[in-house]
Amino acid sequence: MLYDVEVKVTEPVTVERHVNWQSWPSETFVRGLEEKENMTEKEPAAEFMVGAEGEDATVIPWASVRALMTDPGPTATPSLSTVRPDGRPHAVPFWPTWENGAFFFATSAGARKRQNLMQNPQCVVLVHLKALDLVVEGEAKRITDAPTLQRLAEVFNGHGWPVTVVDSAFEAPFGPLTRTTASYELWQVTPAVGFAIPQEESAQQPTRYHF
């Protein structure tokens, strides 16, 4: 597992609650709040990435992609790719949730991905799902409004990460890289273009989505 922040531990600490970060994506990857708030999500336009092969060829419906994200399985570890200030690429596993057409994730202020996004908000989310590989290009921004922070805090709390909203950010007694109380910012990735590529040959063809 690769991490993007160095953590220095000076003495043993005790943590009463623990999140299995390895299983986090399968539990909360696309646990949005549509059921609670009856939100409506705009359907992206879908088209073939390349010429259709076969008379029965079809694009992959976005609804099918969302269904797979809702139950991604234990191997669906999402990753976030960003660009360092010097132009070099950077990629790291992360733990997002999907709500109303966007990815949301929490990160510490010192994380490399956060520093990269402050310089260049363009990023890519990659996910290996059960039946296809998903790539989503988009733009990230920090979220500081209280209603959104509170909604996402409820999501994270519901999956065992006890965050509270403090001064336009989250505070938690532990995280994926530390067992001490720390502050985390909430970020949103708004999709622009997505790509779904089937892992096995079928009538459904590689598909491009325009959000």
Secondary structure, DSSP 8 states (H G I E B T S, - for coil): ---SS-----S----S----TTTHHHHHTT--SHHHH-------EEEESS---STT-B---HHHHHHHHHS--TT---EEEEE-TTS-EEEEE---EEETTEEEEEE-TT-HHHHHHHH--EEEEEEE-SSEEEEEEEEEEEE--HHHHHHHHHHHHHTT---EEETTEEEES--SS-SS-EEEEEEEEEEEEEEEEESS--SB--EEEE-
